[in-house]
């Protein structure tokens, strides 16, 4: 498109402020500025800005309360690791491994966000939380995939693959690609790692005007993890899945250090129940914990945010003393490819946007870069779990937080979800696995260290123990390596030392 035509489109959308430095820009800079907005027609750009402003105004008013319209997930649609019978759990695991062995299961990683709160300028998956091995989140996840393929292949006598789809953004695509190439894809077959990019949307100020980040650059932000559904279409990912014979997808976020990709128990549970959509949940730590809850609203499944209910509802309890609204959302989902095709094909436009109020760097009238100390901009996002409403057969599956959920969101100056808490969670888990596998840890005086029940979220495990995912996906088989062994701390069990 010619620059003059593109300029007219911007003016037609009521965003002339984007052109205030036009005369100072080179031809290349002009092209870059206009290129960012080409995905949006003038009407779409104007609508996006108006929608953002209205959402911001609503955000400042009293939030809508859903207390009288909601009810918990019915027991028949809620599975549980804690309450499930051993035979039932084994049957689900076998079903999941069977599907994996037939190359019907893939994992899809949501990795488009920046590590702003973490205080880094690179993708979170490249982060090293300080494990003895120095492994990053990406390496840990890659090794879990490799081990899972081995487990399914050994059980059913096949050679199988779990493709790894990674949704990135403008900020994370190039560094993620380079990181994987530099590390030889962590020994995952490169053709089985498919990276693709989600859309970006302009950030808008409180008056409904698009923000200029530089004289030649619009402030853009990923369209949220719910941008997945447009990205699947834009990048022909569903066609790739179907060509590989994939039927089931496990979707997860990059920052959970304990995530079990394509967890065969979860996959098997969902397949056994005939689900087209499923969510893993954890028991809320306390009534006021600021996490969304998976439940029904007006008979339709959704995630209700903690700000949408009163304290009275959050504290409501069942006759056995458990919280009534207890299914904490951890952004860990199961979808059939058929369901994703239906959502991406016709249903995605009906998903609502969520507003995020952020501090967005901008250039002032004189062209100087300003880094605001207070929020000044609106970023519009869709959430991946907003599609629960479209499920014909939705299920939820409760897992144990200490075994499966420890997100990395904040720098160590924060109280929770930090590199320290993530590292402690993993090392506590591996310590428990080792003790269960028959190992005993000894101190510097050769005395056995007794296991204690200290809180894994706040204190270190009694001994430092890290077990490679290439050896054990979920604590299985460790008696072969550790039974009756006396181990000194720190202890690292890697495949090359066996």
C-alpha positions in Angstrom: 0.0 0.0 0.0 1.3 3.5 -0.9 2.3 5.7 2.1 -0.3 8.3 1.3 -3.1 5.8 1.3 -1.8 4.4 4.6 -1.7 7.9 6.0 -5.3 8.4 5.0 -6.3 5.2 6.8 -4.7 6.5 10.0 -6.5 9.8 9.7 -9.8 8.1 8.9 -9.4 6.1 12.2 -9.0 9.4 14.1 -5.4 8.7 15.1 -3.6 11.6 13.4 -1.3 12.0 16.4 0.7 9.0 15.1 1.9 11.2 12.2 3.1 14.2 14.2 6.8 13.4 13.5 6.1 12.2 9.9 8.2 15.0 8.3 11.3 13.9 10.4 11.1 10.3 9.4 13.1 8.6 6.6 11.3 6.5 4.0 12.2 3.3 5.9 11.0 4.7 9.2 7.7 5.8 7.6 7.2 2.3 6.1 7.9 0.7 9.5 5.4 3.0 11.3 2.7 2.3 8.8 3.4 -1.4 8.6 2.5 -2.1 12.2 -1.1 -0.9 11.6 -1.7 -2.7 8.3 -3.5 -5.6 9.9 -6.2 -3.3 11.1 -8.7 -1.6 8.8 -9.5 2.0 9.7 -12.8 1.0 11.2 -11.1 -1.8 13.2 -8.5 0.6 14.5 -11.1 3.1 15.5 -13.2 0.4 17.1 -10.2 -1.0 19.0 -9.4 2.4 20.5 -13.0 3.1 21.4 -13.3 -0.4 23.0 -10.2 0.2 25.0 -11.4 3.5 26.3 -14.8 2.2 27.3 -13.2 -0.9 29.0 -11.0 1.5 31.0 -14.0 3.5 32.1 -15.8 0.4 33.1 -12.8 -0.9 35.0 -12.9 2.3 37.1 -16.5 1.7 38.1 -17.8 -0.9 40.5 -16.9 -4.4 39.2 -19.7 -6.7 38.2 -20.4 -9.3 40.9 -21.3 -12.8 39.9 -22.1 -14.3 43.3 -25.8 -15.0 42.7 -25.2 -16.5 39.2 -22.5 -19.0 39.9 -22.2 -22.6 41.1 -19.2 -25.0 41.4 -18.2 -27.6 38.9 -20.5 -30.6 39.4 -18.7 -33.6 41.0 -19.3 -35.9 37.9 -17.2 -33.5 35.8 -14.4 -33.1 38.3 -11.6 -35.6 38.5 -8.9 -35.5 41.2 -5.4 -36.9 41.8 -5.9 -36.6 45.5 -9.4 -38.2 45.7 -9.1 -40.6 42.7 -8.9 -44.3 43.3 -5.5 -45.8 42.5 -7.0 -48.1 39.9 -8.8 -45.2 38.3 -5.7 -43.1 38.1 -3.7 -45.9 36.5 -6.4 -46.5 33.9 -6.3 -42.8 33.0 -2.5 -42.8 32.8 -2.6 -45.9 30.6 -5.2 -44.3 28.3 -3.0 -41.1 28.0 0.2 -43.1 27.3 -1.7 -45.1 24.7 -2.8 -41.9 22.9 0.7 -40.5 23.1 2.2 -43.8 21.7 -0.1 -43.4 18.7 1.2 -39.9 18.0 -2.1 -38.3 18.7 -1.0 -35.9 21.4 0.9 -32.6 21.1 1.8 -29.8 23.6 1.3 -26.1 22.9 3.3 -23.6 24.9 2.1 -20.0 25.5 5.3 -18.0 25.4 4.4 -14.6 24.0 4.7 -12.5 27.1 7.6 -10.5 28.2 9.4 -11.0 31.6 8.7 -7.4 32.7 7.7 -8.3 36.3 10.6 -10.7 36.4 12.9 -7.9 35.5 14.5 -9.5 32.4 14.6 -8.4 28.8 14.5 -11.9 27.3 11.8 -14.6 27.2 10.9 -16.3 30.4 11.6 -19.7 29.0 15.3 -18.8 28.9 15.4 -18.0 32.6 17.6 -20.0 35.0 16.1 -20.0 38.5 19.4 -21.1 40.1 19.1 -24.9 40.0 22.3 -26.8 40.7 22.3 -27.9 37.1 21.8 -24.4 35.8 18.9 -25.6 33.5 16.5 -23.1 32.0 12.7 -23.5 31.9 12.9 -24.4 28.2 15.5 -27.2 28.9 13.5 -28.7 31.7 10.4 -28.8 29.5 12.2 -30.3 26.6 13.6 -33.1 28.7 10.2 -33.9 30.1 8.9 -34.3 26.5 11.7 -36.6 25.6 11.2 -38.7 28.7 7.4 -38.9 28.1 8.0 -40.1 24.6 10.2 -42.8 26.0 7.6 -43.9 28.6 4.8 -44.2 26.1 7.1 -45.9 23.5 8.4 -48.5 26.0 4.9 -49.3 27.3 3.3 -49.8 23.9 6.3 -50.9 21.9 6.3 -47.9 19.5 8.5 -45.0 18.5 6.4 -41.9 19.2 6.6 -38.2 19.0 4.9 -35.4 21.0 5.2 -32.3 18.8 6.0 -29.0 20.6 4.1 -26.0 19.3 5.4 -22.7 20.8 3.3 -19.5 20.4 5.6 -16.5 20.6 5.1 -12.8 20.0 7.0 -10.0 18.2 9.1 -9.7 21.4 9.9 -13.4 21.9 10.1 -15.1 18.5 13.6 -14.2 17.4 15.4 -14.8 20.8 13.5 -18.0 21.3 14.4 -19.4 17.9 18.1 -18.4 18.4 18.1 -19.9 21.9 16.8 -23.3 20.7 19.2 -23.3 17.8 22.2 -22.5 20.0 21.2 -25.4 22.3 20.5 -27.9 19.5 16.8 -27.8 20.4 17.7 -29.6 23.7 17.8 -32.8 21.7 14.2 -32.6 20.6 13.9 -33.2 16.9 13.8 -29.7 15.3 11.0 -30.7 12.9 8.9 -31.4 15.9 9.3 -27.9 17.3 6.9 -25.5 15.6 7.2 -21.8 16.6 4.6 -19.3 15.5 3.8 -15.7 16.3 0.6 -14.2 17.8 -0.8 -10.9 16.7 0.1 -7.5 18.2 -2.4 -4.8 19.1 -1.7 -1.1 19.7 -1.6 0.2 23.2 -4.1 3.1 23.8 -4.0 6.0 26.2 -6.9 6.8 28.5 -8.4 9.1 25.9 -8.6 6.4 23.3 -5.5 7.5 21.3 -2.8 5.0 20.1 0.5 5.6 21.9 3.7 6.3 20.1 6.6 4.4 21.6 9.1 6.1 19.3 8.7 8.7 16.6 8.6 5.8 14.1 7.1 3.0 16.2 3.6 2.4 17.7 3.5 0.9 21.2 2.3 -2.6 20.5 1.4 -5.5 22.9 0.5 -9.2 22.3 -3.2 -9.8 22.2 -3.1 -12.0 25.3 -2.8 -15.7 25.5 -6.3 -15.8 24.0 -4.7 -14.6 20.9 -3.9 -18.3 20.4 -7.0 -18.9 18.4 -6.3 -16.2 15.7 -2.7 -17.3 15.6 -3.7 -20.9 14.9 -5.4 -19.6 11.7 -2.9 -17.0 10.7 0.0 -19.5 10.8 -1.9 -22.5 9.5 -1.1 -24.4 12.7 -4.3 -26.5 12.7 -3.4 -27.8 9.3 0.0 -28.8 10.6 -1.6 -30.6 13.5 -4.1 -32.4 11.3 -1.4 -33.4 8.8 0.5 -35.1 11.7 -2.6 -36.9 12.9 -2.9 -35.0 16.2 -6.2 -35.3 18.0 -5.5 -33.8 21.4 -3.6 -30.7 22.5 -2.2 -29.9 26.0 -1.9 -26.1 26.3 0.2 -24.6 29.1 2.1 -21.4 30.2 5.9 -21.1 30.0 6.4 -20.0 33.6 5.2 -23.0 35.6 8.4 -24.8 36.5 6.4 -27.9 37.7 4.3 -28.3 34.5 3.7 -31.9 33.3 3.5 -31.5 29.6 0.9 -33.8 28.0 0.4 -35.3 31.5 -0.9 -38.8 30.6 -3.2 -38.9 33.6 -4.9 -35.6 32.6 -5.0 -36.5 28.9 -6.4 -40.0 29.7 -9.0 -38.5 32.1 -10.2 -36.1 29.4 -10.2 -38.7 26.6 -12.0 -41.2 28.9 -14.7 -38.6 29.7 -15.2 -37.7 26.0 -14.2 -34.1 26.8 -13.6 -31.6 24.0 -12.2 -29.1 26.6 -10.6 -29.5 30.0 -8.8 -27.6 32.7 -6.4 -28.5 35.4 -7.1 -26.8 38.7 -5.5 -26.7 42.1 -7.2 -26.3 45.5 -7.1 -22.7 46.6 -4.5 -22.1 49.3 -6.9 -19.8 51.3 -10.3 -18.2 50.5 -9.0 -14.8 49.5 -6.2 -16.2 47.3 -6.1 -13.9 44.2 -6.7 -16.6 41.6 -9.6 -17.2 39.2 -11.9 -20.1 39.9 -13.3 -22.5 37.4 -17.0 -22.8 37.9 -20.4 -22.3 36.1 -22.1 -18.9 35.6 -25.6 -19.1 34.4 -25.0 -22.7 33.5 -21.9 -22.0 31.4 -18.3 -22.8 32.4 -15.9 -20.0 32.8 -13.2 -18.6 35.1 -14.5 -16.1 37.6 -11.8 -13.7 38.8 -11.4 -13.1 42.6 -12.4 -9.4 42.0 -15.8 -10.6 40.6 -17.1 -12.2 43.8 -17.5 -11.0 47.4 -15.5 -12.2 50.3 -18.6 -13.9 51.6 -18.8 -16.1 48.5 -15.0 -16.7 48.5 -15.3 -18.0 52.1 -18.3 -20.2 51.5 -17.7 -23.8 52.6 -19.2 -27.3 51.9 -20.5 -29.5 54.8 -17.1 -31.2 54.9 -15.4 -27.9 55.5 -13.8 -27.6 52.1 -14.2 -24.3 50.1 -17.2 -24.3 47.8 -15.3 -22.4 45.1 -12.0 -24.2 45.3 -11.0 -24.9 41.7 -8.1 -22.5 41.2 -7.3 -21.9 37.6 -3.6 -22.5 36.6 -3.8 -22.0 32.8 -3.3 -25.6 32.0 -5.8 -27.0 29.5 -6.8 -29.9 27.2 -8.5 -29.3 23.9 -9.4 -31.6 21.0 -8.1 -30.3 17.6 -11.7 -30.5 16.4 -12.7 -28.1 19.2 -9.9 -25.7 18.3 -11.0 -25.8 14.7 -14.5 -24.9 15.7 -13.4 -22.0 18.0 -10.8 -20.6 15.5 -13.2 -20.9 12.6 -16.4 -19.2 13.8 -16.5 -18.6 17.6 -13.3 -16.5 18.3 -14.8 -13.2 17.3 -17.4 -13.5 20.0 -14.7 -13.6 22.8 -14.7 -10.5 24.8 -11.5 -8.4 25.5 -10.0 -7.9 29.0 -8.3 -4.6 29.9 -4.8 -4.4 31.3 -3.7 -1.0 32.7 0.0 -0.7 32.2 3.0 1.7 32.3 3.7 2.2 28.5 6.8 4.2 27.5 6.0 6.9 25.0 7.4 10.0 23.2 6.2 13.4 24.3 5.3 16.3 22.0 9.0 17.2 21.6 9.9 13.6 20.7 11.6 12.7 24.0 11.2 9.2 25.4 9.2 9.1 28.7 9.1 6.1 31.0 6.1 6.8 33.1 6.1 6.1 36.8 2.3 5.5 36.9 0.1 3.5 34.5 -0.8 5.5 31.4 -1.9 3.0 28.9 -4.5 0.3 28.1 -3.6 -3.0 26.6 -6.4 -5.2 25.3 -6.2 -9.0 25.7 -8.2 -12.1 25.2 -7.7 -15.1 27.6 -7.1 -18.6 26.5 -9.7 -20.0 29.0 -12.5 -17.8 27.7 -13.4 -20.6 25.3 -14.7 -22.9 28.1 -18.2 -21.5 27.3 -18.1 -23.2 23.9 -17.4 -26.7 25.1 -19.9 -29.4 24.5 -18.3 -31.6 27.2 -16.2 -29.7 29.7 -14.3 -31.4 32.5 -11.9 -30.1 35.3 -9.1 -32.1 36.9 -7.8 -31.2 40.3 -4.0 -31.8 40.9 -1.7 -31.3 43.9 -0.2 -27.8 43.9 3.1 -29.0 45.4 3.5 -31.4 42.5 2.3 -29.4 39.6 2.1 -25.6 40.0 4.8 -23.1 40.9 4.7 -20.1 38.6 7.6 -17.7 37.9 6.2 -14.2 37.6 8.1 -11.8 39.8 11.6 -10.8 40.7 13.0 -12.0 44.1 12.0 -8.7 45.7 8.4 -10.0 45.7 6.9 -12.3 48.2 5.6 -15.1 45.9 6.0 -16.6 42.4 9.7 -15.7 42.3 12.9 -17.5 41.1 13.5 -18.5 44.7 10.0 -20.0 45.2 10.1 -21.8 41.9 13.6 -23.3 42.6 12.4 -24.4 46.1 9.3 -26.0 44.7 11.3 -28.1 42.2 14.0 -29.1 44.7 11.4 -30.0 47.3 9.6 -32.2 44.7 12.8 -34.0 43.7 13.8 -34.5 47.4 10.4 -36.1 48.0 10.9 -38.3 44.9 14.4 -39.4 46.0 13.2 -40.3 49.5 10.2 -42.2 48.0 12.7 -44.0 45.8 14.6 -45.3 48.8 17.4 -42.8 49.1 18.7 -41.5 52.4 20.5 -38.1 52.6 23.4 -37.6 55.0 25.0 -34.5 56.4 28.6 -33.5 56.7 28.9 -35.8 59.8 27.5 -38.8 58.0 24.2 -38.5 59.9 21.0 -39.3 58.2 19.0 -36.1 57.5 15.4 -36.7 58.6 12.6 -35.6 56.3 10.5 -32.8 57.8 7.2 -31.2 56.8 8.4 -27.7 56.3 6.4 -25.5 53.8 7.9 -26.0 50.3 6.7 -22.5 49.3 8.7 -20.7 52.0 11.6 -22.9 53.1 14.3 -25.0 51.5 14.1 -28.8 51.4 16.2 -30.7 54.0 18.7 -31.6 51.3 19.4 -30.2 47.8 18.5 -32.8 45.2 17.9 -32.3 41.5 16.8 -35.2 39.2 17.0 -34.9 35.4 13.6 -35.2 33.6 15.5 -37.4 31.2 15.5 -40.0 34.0 12.1 -39.4 35.6 9.1 -37.6 34.3 7.0 -37.7 37.5 9.1 -39.6 40.1 8.8 -43.0 38.4 11.6 -45.6 38.3 13.9 -43.9 40.8 14.2 -47.0 43.0 16.4 -48.5 40.3 18.9 -45.7 40.8 18.5 -44.6 44.4 17.2 -47.5 46.6 19.3 -47.8 49.8 21.8 -45.2 48.5 23.3 -42.7 50.9 23.5 -39.3 49.2 25.3 -36.1 50.1 23.7 -32.7 49.5 23.8 -31.3 46.9 23.0 -34.3 44.7 22.3 -34.1 41.0 21.0 -37.2 39.1 21.7 -36.8 35.4 21.4 -39.5 32.7 25.1 -39.3 31.8 26.2 -40.3 35.4 24.2 -43.6 35.3 
